[in-house]
Amino acid sequence: MPLIELIFGEAIRNISYSILLQFQFILSLFATIVCIIAMLVNKDFQAIPREANDFELGKAKYYIIMVVNAIIWQLSVVGSVGLIFYTSSRFTGILGAVLVPFTGVATDIFYHESFTGLKGMALVLCL
């Protein structure tokens, strides 16, 4: 995040929202290429159909969840880069750290998990 803020600060021309999206596109494209190369080296693409067949909710829902998850992550990263663009990387980091405890509580509520002492201790440490 600080490197992204440094790049924004060193930009010669004014950064608009379209340039911000271009930056996000190049960043995501590079990350995708690196991940695809790593998955090819580890032969991870062979595991995806096997995982889809073993998925409890069905093969179609597995692939739907994979695509929706990718879209949500892209929107999250665009939001983070936009937050850095409009505020600072420090604020983005603080906001991310503040949201961690809420994520843990939300999983207990929505997935009906038990709230153990270990989770409580982790929540207190996060806060």
Sequence and secondary structure as in RCSB ss.txt:
>XXXX:A:sequence
MPLIELIFGEAIRNISYSILLQFQFILSLFATIVCIIAMLVNKDFQAIPREANDFELGKAKYYIIMVVNAIIWQL
SVVGSVGLIFYTSSRFTGILGAVLVPFTGVATDIFYHESFTGLKGMALVLCL
>XXXX:A:secstr
 HHHHHHHHH SS   HHHHHHHHHHHHHHHHHHHHHHHHHHTGGGHHHHHHHH TT HHHHHHHHHHHHHHHHH
HHHHHHHHHHHS HHHHHHHHHHHHHHHHHHHHHHTT    HHHHHHHHHH 
